[in-house]
Amino acid sequence: MNYLKILNIIFLIFSILLALGKIIKAIQTKMNMNIPIVPENFMINIISQDIAKVIIIFCVFLFQLKLYRAKKYLFSILLYIVVVLIYNTGYFFL
């Protein structure tokens, strides 16, 4: 049970690092698309999707913390897979 607790802490740290990485990616996207060729709506769509992913990842992270406090380590570790899937999804243009 102790190894699950340690593994859970590692995955919690990875989850928060993925969220911070997505924030940095959104900032870089904004800076790279300041050229006049790219339409404003296109840029806003990409950045808003990055911000939405960050909010979802933070919500999953908070739920992982809640599960960690309840000592449900395995389910909290499995939620890390959800975080990675959200982080790696592409952009959806509607």
C-alpha positions in Angstrom: 0.0 0.0 0.0 2.9 2.3 0.6 4.1 2.0 -3.0 0.7 3.1 -4.2 0.9 6.2 -2.0 4.3 7.1 -3.4 3.1 6.5 -7.0 0.0 8.6 -6.4 2.1 11.5 -5.2 4.3 11.2 -8.3 1.3 11.2 -10.6 -0.2 14.2 -8.7 3.0 16.1 -9.4 2.9 15.0 -13.1 -0.7 16.2 -13.4 0.1 19.7 -12.1 3.1 19.8 -14.4 0.9 18.9 -17.4 -1.5 21.7 -16.5 1.4 24.2 -16.2 2.8 23.0 -19.5 -0.6 23.6 -21.2 -0.6 27.2 -19.8 2.8 27.8 -21.2 1.7 26.3 -24.6 -1.3 28.7 -24.7 1.0 31.7 -24.0 3.4 30.6 -26.8 0.5 30.0 -29.2 -0.7 33.6 -28.5 2.8 35.0 -29.1 3.4 33.0 -32.3 0.0 34.0 -33.8 0.4 37.7 -33.5 1.1 37.9 -37.2 -1.7 39.6 -39.3 -2.1 36.6 -41.6 -3.9 34.5 -38.9 -7.5 35.4 -38.4 -8.4 36.6 -34.9 -11.3 34.1 -34.5 -8.9 31.2 -35.3 -6.4 32.4 -32.7 -9.1 32.9 -30.0 -10.5 29.5 -30.7 -7.1 27.8 -30.2 -6.3 29.7 -27.0 -9.8 29.2 -25.5 -9.4 25.4 -26.1 -6.1 25.4 -24.4 -7.5 27.3 -21.4 -10.5 24.9 -21.3 -8.1 22.0 -21.2 -6.2 23.6 -18.3 -9.3 24.1 -16.3 -10.4 20.5 -16.9 -6.9 19.2 -15.9 -7.0 21.3 -12.7 -10.4 20.0 -11.8 -9.2 16.4 -12.3 -6.1 17.3 -10.2 -8.4 18.5 -7.4 -10.5 15.3 -7.6 -7.2 13.3 -7.4 -6.3 15.2 -4.2 -9.8 14.4 -2.8 -9.3 10.7 -3.6 -5.8 10.9 -2.1 -7.2 12.2 1.2 -9.8 9.4 1.1 -6.9 6.9 0.6 -8.3 5.6 -2.7 -4.8 5.6 -4.3 -5.5 3.3 -7.2 -8.4 5.2 -8.6 -6.5 8.5 -8.2 -3.6 7.0 -10.2 -6.0 5.8 -12.9 -7.3 9.4 -13.3 -3.8 10.4 -14.4 -4.6 8.5 -17.6 -7.5 10.8 -18.1 -5.2 13.8 -17.6 -2.8 12.6 -20.2 -5.6 11.9 -22.7 -6.9 15.4 -22.2 -3.5 16.9 -22.6 -2.8 15.1 -25.8 -6.1 15.8 -27.6 -5.9 18.0 -30.6 -8.0 21.0 -31.4 -11.6 20.7 -32.2 -12.9 23.3 -34.7 -16.7 23.6 -34.6 
